[in-house]
Every structure is written in C-alpha cells, then in structure tokens.
Amino acid sequence: MHSANKRIVFITGCSSGFGRGMVSEFLKHGWITIATLRNANERRKLFSDEMQAHPNHLFILPLDV
C-alpha cells in the first residue's frame, strides 16, 4: 500500500525518445514510475540502471496500443 503523498506516473512508449527520457527524470524526483512498451519482457535490459538505482519504484509493463 502506498501512502497518500506518493506520486505515481504512467508513461507509454518508453523504449526510446521522450518516453524513455521521462522514465529517468520521474525516477530521479522520487516518483513511482510505471513504464509501458511493446515487448517489455525482451526490452527490460533498457532499464537495468534505473531498476538498480530505484528498486521498488519502477514497474515495466507490456502495452501495445
């Protein structure tokens, strides 16, 4: 359960570009970040640095719109 003062963001298109950059920035500022992208299981390594630096704050989910 998250406390009421935790901020959560849901970002689509996180494999590159603005979406990818937003993941790092939100994590740096303490946000719980839900990053979505196609083929998420195969691309998890894109976020290995962030997952190590921000455990329990980054959630990577598959999403194909």
C-alpha positions as CSV (number, residue, x, y, z in Angstrom):
1,M,0.0,0.0,0.0
2,H,1.3,3.4,-0.9
3,S,1.0,6.4,1.3
4,A,-1.2,9.3,0.1
5,N,1.9,11.5,-0.5
6,K,3.5,9.1,-3.1
7,R,3.2,10.3,-6.7
8,I,2.7,7.8,-9.4
9,V,3.1,8.3,-13.2
10,F,2.1,6.0,-16.1
11,I,4.2,6.5,-19.2
12,T,3.6,4.9,-22.6
13,G,6.2,4.4,-25.3
14,C,9.2,4.1,-23.0
15,S,11.6,2.2,-25.3
16,S,13.0,5.5,-26.8
17,G,12.6,9.2,-27.2
18,F,10.6,11.3,-24.8
19,G,9.0,8.3,-23.1
20,R,12.4,6.8,-22.3
21,G,13.8,10.1,-21.0
22,M,10.7,10.8,-18.9
23,V,11.2,7.5,-17.0
24,S,14.7,8.5,-15.8
25,E,13.5,12.0,-14.8
26,F,10.5,11.0,-12.9
27,L,12.5,8.4,-11.0
28,K,15.2,11.0,-10.1
29,H,12.4,13.0,-8.5
30,G,11.1,10.2,-6.4
31,W,8.0,9.2,-8.4
32,I,6.8,5.6,-8.6
33,T,7.0,5.1,-12.4
34,I,5.0,2.7,-14.5
35,A,6.8,2.4,-17.8
36,T,5.0,0.7,-20.7
37,L,6.3,-0.5,-24.0
38,R,5.8,-3.2,-26.6
39,N,7.8,-6.4,-26.0
40,A,8.6,-5.3,-22.4
41,N,10.0,-8.6,-21.3
42,E,12.6,-8.6,-24.1
43,R,13.5,-4.9,-23.5
44,R,13.8,-4.9,-19.7
45,K,17.5,-4.5,-20.0
46,L,17.0,-1.0,-21.3
47,F,16.1,-0.1,-17.7
48,S,18.7,-2.1,-15.8
49,D,20.4,1.0,-14.4
50,E,17.1,2.6,-13.3
51,M,15.9,-0.7,-11.7
52,Q,19.1,-1.0,-9.7
53,A,19.2,2.7,-8.6
54,H,15.4,2.9,-7.8
55,P,14.3,-0.5,-6.5
56,N,10.5,-0.8,-5.9
57,H,9.9,2.5,-7.8
58,L,10.0,1.2,-11.4
59,F,7.4,-1.1,-12.9
60,I,7.8,-2.2,-16.5
61,L,4.6,-3.5,-18.2
62,P,3.9,-4.6,-21.8
63,L,1.5,-2.4,-23.7
64,D,0.7,-2.4,-27.4
65,V,-1.9,0.2,-28.4
